[in-house]
Amino acid sequence: MKQTQTYVGFHADKHGLTQLGRVVLDGWLFGLIPETEDCAGWTLGRMQNLMEQVQARWDPYMNLPSRLPPELRERHQMLYERAIAEARAKGWDPELSEDE
C-alpha cells in the first residue's frame, strides 16, 4: 500500500522558511488559511492547491512585498519577522543553502 506524503506543518518544519513553510506564511498573509492552521498533515496535493491560490494572490503585486498595499505590507513584515526569529532560534542560517 502506498503511503500518502504529508507536510509536517509550519511549526514542525525544520525551520519554517522552506518552500512549503513560505506557502503557509503567505496563506496567512492573504487570509487563505487562519493563523491557527499550520497545515500539519496536509497532503502534498492540498499544499499544491494552497500554493496555487497563494501565487494567484501574489500575481498582481509581481511577487514583490514592496508592491503590496500598506496593510498587507505591514502584515507581511510582521509575519516574516516573526518567522525569521523563530527560524534563527531553530538554527537557521540564511547564508546556507537548503541542502547544507
N, CA, C and O atoms as a GROMACS GRO file, in nm:
protein
  400
    1MET      N    1   0.084  -0.118   0.000
    1MET     CA    2   0.000   0.000   0.000
    1MET      C    3   0.088   0.125   0.000
    1MET      O    4   0.181   0.136   0.081
    2LYS      N    5   0.060   0.217  -0.090
    2LYS     CA    6   0.137   0.340  -0.100
    2LYS      C    7   0.094   0.437   0.010
    2LYS      O    8  -0.025   0.462   0.031
    3GLN      N    9   0.194   0.491   0.078
    3GLN     CA   10   0.165   0.587   0.184
    3GLN      C   11   0.163   0.728   0.125
    3GLN      O   12   0.253   0.766   0.051
    4THR      N   13   0.060   0.805   0.159
    4THR     CA   14   0.048   0.941   0.110
    4THR      C   15   0.145   1.031   0.186
    4THR      O   16   0.150   1.029   0.308
    5GLN      N   17   0.222   1.110   0.110
    5GLN     CA   18   0.313   1.204   0.174
    5GLN      C   19   0.233   1.324   0.225
    5GLN      O   20   0.141   1.373   0.159
    6THR      N   21   0.272   1.369   0.342
    6THR     CA   22   0.206   1.486   0.401
    6THR      C   23   0.311   1.585   0.449
    6THR      O   24   0.428   1.551   0.470
    7TYR      N   25   0.267   1.707   0.466
    7TYR     CA   26   0.353   1.814   0.518
    7TYR      C   27   0.352   1.807   0.670
    7TYR      O   28   0.248   1.785   0.731
    8VAL      N   29   0.467   1.825   0.731
    8VAL     CA   30   0.479   1.816   0.877
    8VAL      C   31   0.412   1.932   0.949
    8VAL      O   32   0.379   1.922   1.067
    9GLY      N   33   0.392   2.042   0.878
    9GLY     CA   34   0.332   2.161   0.938
    9GLY      C   35   0.437   2.269   0.959
    9GLY      O   36   0.555   2.239   0.981
   10PHE      N   37   0.394   2.392   0.952
   10PHE     CA   38   0.486   2.505   0.964
   10PHE      C   39   0.568   2.498   1.092
   10PHE      O   40   0.690   2.518   1.089
   11HIS      N   41   0.503   2.471   1.204
   11HIS     CA   42   0.573   2.476   1.333
   11HIS      C   43   0.667   2.357   1.353
   11HIS      O   44   0.759   2.365   1.434
   12ALA      N   45   0.645   2.246   1.281
   12ALA     CA   46   0.733   2.130   1.292
   12ALA      C   47   0.833   2.124   1.177
   12ALA      O   48   0.920   2.038   1.174
   13ASP      N   49   0.820   2.216   1.082
   13ASP     CA   50   0.912   2.222   0.968
   13ASP      C   51   1.052   2.246   1.025
   13ASP      O   52   1.066   2.301   1.134
   14LYS      N   53   1.155   2.204   0.950
   14LYS     CA   54   1.289   2.211   1.008
   14LYS      C   55   1.325   2.352   1.054
   14LYS      O   56   1.396   2.368   1.154
   15HIS      N   57   1.278   2.453   0.985
   15HIS     CA   58   1.296   2.590   1.034
   15HIS      C   59   1.184   2.684   0.989
   15HIS      O   60   1.185   2.802   1.023
   16GLY      N   61   1.090   2.634   0.913
   16GLY     CA   62   0.974   2.714   0.876
   16GLY      C   63   0.991   2.798   0.752
   16GLY      O   64   0.893   2.845   0.695
   17LEU      N   65   1.114   2.818   0.708
   17LEU     CA   66   1.136   2.903   0.590
   17LEU      C   67   1.169   2.819   0.467
   17LEU      O   68   1.239   2.864   0.376
   18THR      N   69   1.119   2.698   0.465
   18THR     CA   70   1.130   2.613   0.347
   18THR      C   71   1.027   2.661   0.244
   18THR      O   72   0.948   2.751   0.273
   19GLN      N   73   1.028   2.601   0.127
   19GLN     CA   74   0.931   2.640   0.025
   19GLN      C   75   0.788   2.624   0.076
   19GLN      O   76   0.705   2.713   0.060
   20LEU      N   77   0.759   2.510   0.139
   20LEU     CA   78   0.622   2.489   0.189
   20LEU      C   79   0.593   2.579   0.309
   20LEU      O   80   0.480   2.624   0.325
   21GLY      N   81   0.692   2.605   0.391
   21GLY     CA   82   0.672   2.696   0.503
   21GLY      C   83   0.634   2.835   0.456
   21GLY      O   84   0.549   2.901   0.516
   22ARG      N   85   0.697   2.880   0.349
   22ARG     CA   86   0.665   3.012   0.294
   22ARG      C   87   0.524   3.015   0.234
   22ARG      O   88   0.457   3.119   0.236
   23VAL      N   89   0.480   2.902   0.181
   23VAL     CA   90   0.343   2.893   0.130
   23VAL      C   91   0.245   2.914   0.246
   23VAL      O   92   0.145   2.984   0.232
   24VAL      N   93   0.274   2.852   0.359
   24VAL     CA   94   0.188   2.869   0.477
   24VAL      C   95   0.189   3.015   0.522
   24VAL      O   96   0.084   3.073   0.547
   25LEU      N   97   0.308   3.075   0.532
   25LEU     CA   98   0.317   3.216   0.571
   25LEU      C   99   0.234   3.304   0.478
   25LEU      O  100   0.161   3.393   0.524
   26ASP      N  101   0.246   3.280   0.348
   26ASP     CA  102   0.171   3.362   0.253
   26ASP      C  103   0.023   3.328   0.254
   26ASP      O  104  -0.060   3.413   0.224
   27GLY      N  105  -0.012   3.205   0.289
   27GLY     CA  106  -0.152   3.170   0.309
   27GLY      C  107  -0.212   3.251   0.423
   27GLY      O  108  -0.325   3.299   0.415
   28TRP      N  109  -0.133   3.266   0.530
   28TRP     CA  110  -0.176   3.352   0.641
   28TRP      C  111  -0.185   3.497   0.597
   28TRP      O  112  -0.283   3.566   0.626
   29LEU      N  113  -0.084   3.542   0.526
   29LEU     CA  114  -0.078   3.681   0.479
   29LEU      C  115  -0.206   3.719   0.404
   29LEU      O  116  -0.266   3.823   0.432
   30PHE      N  117  -0.245   3.635   0.311
   30PHE     CA  118  -0.360   3.668   0.226
   30PHE      C  119  -0.493   3.619   0.281
   30PHE      O  120  -0.596   3.629   0.214
   31GLY      N  121  -0.492   3.565   0.403
   31GLY     CA  122  -0.616   3.522   0.464
   31GLY      C  123  -0.675   3.397   0.401
   31GLY      O  124  -0.795   3.372   0.413
   32LEU      N  125  -0.593   3.318   0.334
   32LEU     CA  126  -0.641   3.195   0.272
   32LEU      C  127  -0.661   3.084   0.374
   32LEU      O  128  -0.744   2.996   0.357
   33ILE      N  129  -0.583   3.091   0.481
   33ILE     CA  130  -0.597   2.999   0.594
   33ILE      C  131  -0.580   3.081   0.722
   33ILE      O  132  -0.509   3.181   0.721
   34PRO      N  133  -0.644   3.041   0.830
   34PRO     CA  134  -0.626   3.114   0.956
   34PRO      C  135  -0.487   3.088   1.013
   34PRO      O  136  -0.426   2.985   0.985
   35GLU      N  137  -0.437   3.181   1.092
   35GLU     CA  138  -0.304   3.164   1.151
   35GLU      C  139  -0.298   3.046   1.247
   35GLU      O  140  -0.189   3.002   1.283
   36THR      N  141  -0.411   2.995   1.290
   36THR     CA  142  -0.413   2.877   1.376
   36THR      C  143  -0.390   2.749   1.296
   36THR      O  144  -0.368   2.643   1.355
   37GLU      N  145  -0.395   2.758   1.162
   37GLU     CA  146  -0.374   2.642   1.074
   37GLU      C  147  -0.231   2.643   1.023
   37GLU      O  148  -0.192   2.733   0.949
   38ASP      N  149  -0.151   2.543   1.064
   38ASP     CA  150  -0.013   2.539   1.014
   38ASP      C  151   0.007   2.431   0.909
   38ASP      O  152   0.119   2.402   0.868
   39CYS      N  153  -0.104   2.371   0.865
   39CYS     CA  154  -0.107   2.273   0.754
   39CYS      C  155  -0.044   2.139   0.790
   39CYS      O  156  -0.011   2.061   0.700
   40ALA      N  157  -0.027   2.110   0.917
   40ALA     CA  158   0.026   1.980   0.959
   40ALA      C  159  -0.068   1.870   0.910
   40ALA      O  160  -0.189   1.875   0.931
   41GLY      N  161  -0.008   1.770   0.845
   41GLY     CA  162  -0.086   1.657   0.797
   41GLY      C  163  -0.152   1.677   0.662
   41GLY      O  164  -0.217   1.587   0.610
   42TRP      N  165  -0.134   1.795   0.603
   42TRP     CA  166  -0.192   1.819   0.471
   42TRP      C  167  -0.118   1.736   0.368
   42TRP      O  168   0.004   1.722   0.374
   43THR      N  169  -0.193   1.680   0.274
   43THR     CA  170  -0.129   1.608   0.164
   43THR      C  171  -0.055   1.707   0.077
   43THR      O  172  -0.083   1.826   0.077
   44LEU      N  173   0.042   1.654   0.001
   44LEU     CA  174   0.117   1.744  -0.088
   44LEU      C  175   0.026   1.800  -0.197
   44LEU      O  176   0.050   1.911  -0.245
   45GLY      N  177  -0.078   1.728  -0.236
   45GLY     CA  178  -0.175   1.781  -0.330
   45GLY      C  179  -0.251   1.900  -0.274
   45GLY      O  180  -0.274   1.999  -0.343
   46ARG      N  181  -0.288   1.889  -0.148
   46ARG     CA  182  -0.357   2.001  -0.082
   46ARG      C  183  -0.264   2.121  -0.069
   46ARG      O  184  -0.306   2.236  -0.086
   47MET      N  185  -0.136   2.094  -0.038
   47MET     CA  186  -0.039   2.202  -0.030
   47MET      C  187  -0.020   2.268  -0.167
   47MET      O  188  -0.004   2.389  -0.176
   48GLN      N  189  -0.022   2.188  -0.273
   48GLN     CA  190  -0.011   2.242  -0.409
   48GLN      C  191  -0.129   2.334  -0.440
   48GLN      O  192  -0.111   2.440  -0.501
   49ASN      N  193  -0.248   2.295  -0.397
   49ASN     CA  194  -0.365   2.381  -0.417
   49ASN      C  195  -0.347   2.514  -0.345
   49ASN      O  196  -0.378   2.620  -0.401
   50LEU      N  197  -0.297   2.510  -0.221
   50LEU     CA  198  -0.273   2.634  -0.147
   50LEU      C  199  -0.167   2.716  -0.218
   50LEU      O  200  -0.178   2.839  -0.227
   51MET      N  201  -0.062   2.649  -0.267
   51MET     CA  202   0.045   2.720  -0.338
   51MET      C  203  -0.011   2.794  -0.460
   51MET      O  204   0.028   2.907  -0.487
   52GLU      N  205  -0.101   2.731  -0.533
   52GLU     CA  206  -0.161   2.794  -0.650
   52GLU      C  207  -0.247   2.915  -0.610
   52GLU      O  208  -0.247   3.017  -0.678
   53GLN      N  209  -0.320   2.902  -0.500
   53GLN     CA  210  -0.401   3.015  -0.451
   53GLN      C  211  -0.311   3.131  -0.409
   53GLN      O  212  -0.339   3.247  -0.439
   54VAL      N  213  -0.202   3.097  -0.339
   54VAL     CA  214  -0.106   3.200  -0.295
   54VAL      C  215  -0.047   3.271  -0.417
   54VAL      O  216  -0.037   3.393  -0.420
   55GLN      N  217  -0.007   3.192  -0.517
   55GLN     CA  218   0.052   3.252  -0.637
   55GLN      C  219  -0.046   3.346  -0.706
   55GLN      O  220  -0.008   3.453  -0.754
   56ALA      N  221  -0.172   3.307  -0.712
   56ALA     CA  222  -0.273   3.392  -0.774
   56ALA      C  223  -0.288   3.524  -0.698
   56ALA      O  224  -0.312   3.629  -0.758
   57ARG      N  225  -0.274   3.520  -0.566
   57ARG     CA  226  -0.283   3.642  -0.485
   57ARG      C  227  -0.160   3.730  -0.503
   57ARG      O  228  -0.169   3.852  -0.498
   58TRP      N  229  -0.043   3.667  -0.524
   58TRP     CA  230   0.081   3.743  -0.543
   58TRP      C  231   0.091   3.806  -0.681
   58TRP      O  232   0.152   3.911  -0.697
   59ASP      N  233   0.031   3.742  -0.782
   59ASP     CA  234   0.046   3.787  -0.920
   59ASP      C  235   0.025   3.937  -0.942
   59ASP      O  236   0.106   3.999  -1.010
   60PRO      N  237  -0.080   3.998  -0.887
   60PRO     CA  238  -0.099   4.142  -0.911
   60PRO      C  239   0.015   4.229  -0.855
   60PRO      O  240   0.033   4.343  -0.898
   61TYR      N  241   0.090   4.174  -0.762
   61TYR     CA  242   0.198   4.250  -0.696
   61TYR      C  243   0.335   4.206  -0.747
   61TYR      O  244   0.438   4.247  -0.692
   62MET      N  245   0.337   4.123  -0.851
   62MET     CA  246   0.460   4.075  -0.913
   62MET      C  247   0.552   4.007  -0.811
   62MET      O  248   0.675   4.012  -0.823
   63ASN      N  249   0.492   3.943  -0.710
   63ASN     CA  250   0.566   3.872  -0.605
   63ASN      C  251   0.659   3.963  -0.525
   63ASN      O  252   0.756   3.915  -0.466
   64LEU      N  253   0.631   4.091  -0.522
   64LEU     CA  254   0.717   4.186  -0.450
   64LEU      C  255   0.642   4.244  -0.330
   64LEU      O  256   0.542   4.313  -0.347
   65PRO      N  257   0.692   4.218  -0.209
   65PRO     CA  258   0.627   4.275  -0.091
   65PRO      C  259   0.616   4.428  -0.098
   65PRO      O  260   0.520   4.485  -0.046
   66SER      N  261   0.710   4.493  -0.162
   66SER     CA  262   0.707   4.640  -0.171
   66SER      C  263   0.588   4.690  -0.253
   66SER      O  264   0.550   4.806  -0.242
   67ARG      N  265   0.528   4.604  -0.334
   67ARG     CA  266   0.412   4.643  -0.415
   67ARG      C  267   0.279   4.614  -0.345
   67ARG      O  268   0.173   4.651  -0.396
   68LEU      N  269   0.285   4.549  -0.229
   68LEU     CA  270   0.162   4.521  -0.155
   68LEU      C  271   0.101   4.650  -0.103
   68LEU      O  272   0.173   4.747  -0.078
   69PRO      N  273  -0.032   4.654  -0.088
   69PRO     CA  274  -0.094   4.770  -0.023
   69PRO      C  275  -0.040   4.782   0.120
   69PRO      O  276   0.004   4.682   0.178
   70PRO      N  277  -0.041   4.902   0.177
   70PRO     CA  278   0.022   4.923   0.309
   70PRO      C  279  -0.019   4.822   0.416
   70PRO      O  280   0.068   4.774   0.489
   71GLU      N  281  -0.147   4.788   0.428
   71GLU     CA  282  -0.188   4.697   0.534
   71GLU      C  283  -0.133   4.556   0.512
   71GLU      O  284  -0.095   4.488   0.608
   72LEU      N  285  -0.128   4.511   0.388
   72LEU     CA  286  -0.069   4.381   0.360
   72LEU      C  287   0.083   4.384   0.374
   72LEU      O  288   0.144   4.287   0.419
   73ARG      N  289   0.145   4.494   0.336
   73ARG     CA  290   0.290   4.507   0.350
   73ARG      C  291   0.330   4.500   0.498
   73ARG      O  292   0.428   4.435   0.533
   74GLU      N  293   0.253   4.567   0.584
   74GLU     CA  294   0.281   4.563   0.728
   74GLU      C  295   0.260   4.422   0.783
   74GLU      O  296   0.339   4.374   0.864
   75ARG      N  297   0.154   4.356   0.738
   75ARG     CA  298   0.126   4.219   0.782
   75ARG      C  299   0.238   4.124   0.735
   75ARG      O  300   0.282   4.037   0.810
   76HIS      N  301   0.283   4.141   0.611
   76HIS     CA  302   0.393   4.060   0.557
   76HIS      C  303   0.517   4.078   0.644
   76HIS      O  304   0.581   3.980   0.682
   77GLN      N  305   0.550   4.202   0.674
   77GLN     CA  306   0.668   4.230   0.756
   77GLN      C  307   0.657   4.163   0.892
   77GLN      O  308   0.753   4.102   0.939
   78MET      N  309   0.541   4.174   0.956
   78MET     CA  310   0.522   4.116   1.088
   78MET      C  311   0.533   3.964   1.083
   78MET      O  312   0.602   3.904   1.165
   79LEU      N  313   0.466   3.900   0.985
   79LEU     CA  314   0.470   3.754   0.973
   79LEU      C  315   0.612   3.704   0.947
   79LEU      O  316   0.657   3.608   1.009
   80TYR      N  317   0.681   3.770   0.854
   80TYR     CA  318   0.815   3.724   0.818
   80TYR      C  319   0.918   3.755   0.926
   80TYR      O  320   1.010   3.676   0.947
   81GLU      N  321   0.906   3.868   0.994
   81GLU     CA  322   0.999   3.896   1.105
   81GLU      C  323   0.984   3.791   1.214
   81GLU      O  324   1.084   3.743   1.268
   82ARG      N  325   0.862   3.755   1.246
   82ARG     CA  326   0.836   3.652   1.347
   82ARG      C  327   0.891   3.516   1.299
   82ARG      O  328   0.954   3.444   1.376
   83ALA      N  329   0.866   3.482   1.173
   83ALA     CA  330   0.913   3.354   1.119
   83ALA      C  331   1.065   3.348   1.116
   83ALA      O  332   1.123   3.243   1.146
   84ILE      N  333   1.130   3.457   1.081
   84ILE     CA  334   1.277   3.461   1.077
   84ILE      C  335   1.334   3.445   1.217
   84ILE      O  336   1.433   3.374   1.237
   85ALA      N  337   1.273   3.511   1.315
   85ALA     CA  338   1.320   3.497   1.453
   85ALA      C  339   1.306   3.352   1.500
   85ALA      O  340   1.397   3.298   1.563
   86GLU      N  341   1.192   3.289   1.469
   86GLU     CA  342   1.172   3.150   1.508
   86GLU      C  343   1.270   3.058   1.435
   86GLU      O  344   1.323   2.964   1.494
   87ALA      N  345   1.295   3.086   1.307
   87ALA     CA  346   1.388   3.004   1.228
   87ALA      C  347   1.530   3.014   1.284
   87ALA      O  348   1.600   2.914   1.297
   88ARG      N  349   1.572   3.134   1.318
   88ARG     CA  350   1.705   3.153   1.376
   88ARG      C  351   1.717   3.077   1.508
   88ARG      O  352   1.822   3.020   1.539
   89ALA      N  353   1.609   3.077   1.586
   89ALA     CA  354   1.610   3.004   1.714
   89ALA      C  355   1.623   2.853   1.690
   89ALA      O  356   1.671   2.780   1.777
   90LYS      N  357   1.580   2.806   1.573
   90LYS     CA  358   1.592   2.664   1.538
   90LYS      C  359   1.725   2.634   1.468
   90LYS      O  360   1.749   2.521   1.427
   91GLY      N  361   1.811   2.735   1.454
   91GLY     CA  362   1.941   2.715   1.395
   91GLY      C  363   1.952   2.751   1.248
   91GLY      O  364   2.053   2.721   1.185
   92TRP      N  365   1.850   2.815   1.193
   92TRP     CA  366   1.853   2.853   1.052
   92TRP      C  367   1.958   2.960   1.028
   92TRP      O  368   1.969   3.056   1.104
   93ASP      N  369   2.034   2.942   0.921
   93ASP     CA  370   2.133   3.041   0.880
   93ASP      C  371   2.101   3.080   0.736
   93ASP      O  372   2.111   2.996   0.647
   94PRO      N  373   2.063   3.205   0.713
   94PRO     CA  374   2.025   3.245   0.577
   94PRO      C  375   2.139   3.236   0.477
   94PRO      O  376   2.116   3.239   0.356
   95GLU      N  377   2.262   3.224   0.525
   95GLU     CA  378   2.376   3.213   0.435
   95GLU      C  379   2.393   3.073   0.377
   95GLU      O  380   2.460   3.056   0.275
   96LEU      N  381   2.332   2.973   0.442
   96LEU     CA  382   2.346   2.836   0.396
   96LEU      C  383   2.234   2.803   0.297
   96LEU      O  384   2.122   2.852   0.310
   97SER      N  385   2.266   2.721   0.201
   97SER     CA  386   2.163   2.679   0.106
   97SER      C  387   2.077   2.571   0.172
   97SER      O  388   2.109   2.521   0.279
   98GLU      N  389   1.966   2.536   0.107
   98GLU     CA  390   1.873   2.437   0.160
   98GLU      C  391   1.937   2.303   0.188
   98GLU      O  392   1.895   2.232   0.279
   99ASP      N  393   2.039   2.265   0.109
   99ASP     CA  394   2.097   2.132   0.126
   99ASP      C  395   2.220   2.129   0.217
   99ASP      O  396   2.287   2.026   0.225
  100GLU      N  397   2.251   2.238   0.284
  100GLU     CA  398   2.365   2.240   0.376
  100GLU      C  399   2.317   2.217   0.518
  100GLU      O  400   2.397   2.214   0.611
   0.00000   0.00000   0.00000
